[in-house]
Amino acid sequence: MKFIEEFIRRESTAGILLILATMLALLLSNTSLSPLYQSFLHIPVEIRVGPLSLDKSLYHWVNDGLMAIFFLLIGLEVKREILAGHLSSMRQVALPGIAALGGMLVPALIYLAFNASNPVAAQGWAIPTATDIAFALGILSLLGSRVPVSLKIFLMALAIIDDLGAIVIIAIFYTAELSALSITVALASLLALIALNRFGVTRKAAYVLIGVILWISVLKSGVHATLAGVALAFTIPLHGRGENGKPVSPLKEIEHGLHVWVAFLILPLFAFVNAGVDIRQISLQQMGDAVPLGIMLGLFLGKQLGVFVFSWAAIRLKLASLPEGSSWRQLYGVSVLTGIGFTMSLFIVSLAFENDDLFGYTDRLAILAGSFLSGIAGYLLLRIGRPA
């Protein structure tokens, strides 16, 4: 339980930093400082080792490079929860798993209801399917003891499963043309990592070194580079023996070390470079177009309906039980909070629509609006409702 409390506290703080970074990005992009903000995003950064060159703007280094570390952390959390946490048994995974399925399926269907006839717009169907765990837990932390710990754990597990679903979606649906040579190097790197695991190697440096090679090869392959972080995470052992024979956990050590960097640097920086939408050029009429409307309704209505209805069905069918000490009202309030998509939604929109200005940035503003509405409504529902 101590680990859960520490995890929630860190995610809550990260949520506050995300809000501040988002507000700063919006402020800069909607004032006379907008040219300075845009120049910052497009600072060229090049790394060259002999004939190998990686030349990208700061914006792409954040989305392709730093976010790979974020996905590495997600992968570590997923693996730990599956092997020894709140996803380690069918009974534990039943309710958040079924809820997460509904929370991905219903928003996608709502989005496609508005955009299925437009092949380009339809590529964004996965945008409203994600939940931002940092923002959601940040809001729960403001409610203190009004929300039982069991519901906080439910939300955390649901968001982790959501992230796993997003990883699968990115791997299957948002992969470009593949480079045979780079894929071969990536597979060889992955096999080497698996071998390290099988032979009981616990030196973290060995995994990091081969992980860097894996990331570069995946980056050059056409598969999105962030998936290298997930693949690396799944090969890092949860338990092992150090050189002195004492039990060690490379997975927990890396996860603990990364958490601070991801929460206090990577995610705020990601929010800063992705949330800077110039709303001065966007009208209310534009926000009523199919893409932004599908995103907003998918996040605000689709997530809460999908999560709550699927949870209700699972509990009524006795496939799962209501989280201990919670009420139906509280479960519904948490379901509304899952509509806070933000980080993963902004990430998916950058994959679905490679041209950032394809829909005049209404897609990004719709993510902010849908997430904001979900956060406010969820907070009020949980604040007004009496504790169970």
Buried (B, 14 or more C-beta within 10 A) or exposed (E): EEEBEEBBEBBBBBBBBBBEBBEBBBEBBBEEEBEEBBEBBEEEBEEEEEEEEBEBBBBBBBBBBBBBBBBBBBBBBBBBBBEBBBBEEEEBBBBBBBBBBBBBBBBBBBBBBBBBEEEEBBBBBBBBBBBBBBBBBBBBBBBEEBBBBBBBBBBBBBBBBBBBBBBEBBBEEBBEEEBEEBBEBBEBBBEBBEEBBEEEBBBBEBBEEBBBBBBBBBBBBBBBBBBBBBBBBBBBBBBBEEEEEEEBBBBBEBBEEBBEBBBBEBBBBBBBBBBBBBBEEBEEEBBEBBBBBBBBBBBBBBBBBBBBBBBBBBBEEEBBEBBEEBBBBBBBBBBBBBBBBBBBBBBBBBBBBEEBEBBBBBBBBBBBBBBBBBBEBBBEBBEEBEBB
